[in-house]
Amino acid sequence: MKIGIMHGDDIGLEVVPEAVKVMKAAAAKTGLAIEWHELLIGKAGHEKYGDTLPKITEDTLRTLDGWFMGPIGHGAYPRGDMTWVMPPIRKKFDLFTALRPSLSHPTIPSIHKNVDIAFFRELTEGMLYSETVVAGLPEFRPNDDITISSRVITRKGSNRVAREAFELARTRPRKKVTAAHKEPVYRLACGMFAEECRKVAKEYPDVAYDEMMIDSIAMKLVTDPQRFDVVVTTNQFGDILTDIGAGLVGGLGLAPGLCIGEKQAMAQATHGSAPDISGQNIANPYAMIVSGQMLMGWLGRKHKNDKAIAASDLMLKAVTKVLADGKALTRDLGGKASTTEMGDAIVAAL
């Protein structure tokens, strides 16, 4: 396996090393060989190469199976300078799906218990133009009183995000996929998405399939999240639902993420770079570590590598054990441990 390491900005410099440390320990436990590549991105990339996504980083990424990317502090980047932008990794590498789990833990305070949902969000279409448009914008204002926005849905985009959802669902105990859309209102756009989900569902007879309106599922997530297993939806709907999911189980500190392409995947926690606590060794590494765990599992399934799958399982069990023990948790989780101490505890649990 060839895996890249990009620390990103601010607390990325603290949480990414913990995720890599845990993955290395799990790989050693199962005998999985990994070739590591450290690459610059964000502020560090700009300082050395004058760009937040240096060409040397982009070229190297194309040779890898997957990579870690820490949070990017783009909110503080200078405006009006195109070399200071959020690195367009998703667009450059056609990472078309975001897998964002919502998993509760008995010892961690949360609105609901016994929640275990895997959200799949399409990433290349919809109305979120920063990731989808090559030139121009999908919205314009012909005069001061009118704004027009467009939304793009394709059969290819809908089909491949649905396929990723069904592939994961058949590895989970409940084996169920719920497609979230608003077909009765957006008959062509959501209609096309729903049509492709139904087509894919026929190819997976071992997976149960149903559909729910986006407003209904938002309500059901708050009142009865235990009914859901795998949820697949479009870009903007997914952006909203995944944050609801994070809120159900304890917040963004417990919200890992994996961006998936045809041949590569990127472990990227959904939280920001938290400059207010950077450098203090108190950031919660959970989301980044579990993002790495999901990357390991995806690589294992993609390459049919049992060692990678076993390493992924070990990582999740170790994280779950540390949370259950409650002795090495960061402050946001009610403990007193540092970032590195929590990472060390997870490695020890392996």
Salt bridges, closest charged atoms under 4 A:
ASP10 OD1 - LYS43 NZ 3.19
GLU18 OE1 - LYS21 NZ 2.59
GLU35 OE2 - HIS37 NE2 2.74
GLU58 OE2 - ARG62 NH2 2.94
GLU58 OE1 - LYS92 NZ 3.61
ASP59 OD2 - LYS55 NZ 2.57
ASP65 OD1 - HIS303 NE2 3.70
ASP94 OD1 - ARG160 NH2 2.99
ASP116 OD1 - ARG172 NH2 3.14
GLU183 OE1 - ARG198 NH2 2.83
GLU195 OE1 - ARG155 NH2 2.94
GLU196 OE2 - ARG155 NH1 2.85
GLU196 OE2 - LYS199 NZ 2.89
GLU203 OE1 - ARG163 NH1 2.79
ASP206 OD1 - ARG170 NH2 3.14
ASP210 OD2 - LYS176 NZ 3.76
GLU211 OE1 - HIS181 NE2 2.78
GLU211 OE2 - ARG198 NE 2.64
ASP215 OD2 - LYS182 NZ 2.84
ASP229 OD1 - ARG172 NE 2.71
ASP239 OD1 - ARG121 NH1 3.46
GLU262 OE2 - ARG160 NH1 3.59
ASP325 OD2 - LYS321 NZ 3.01
ASP344 OD1 - LYS21 NZ 2.55
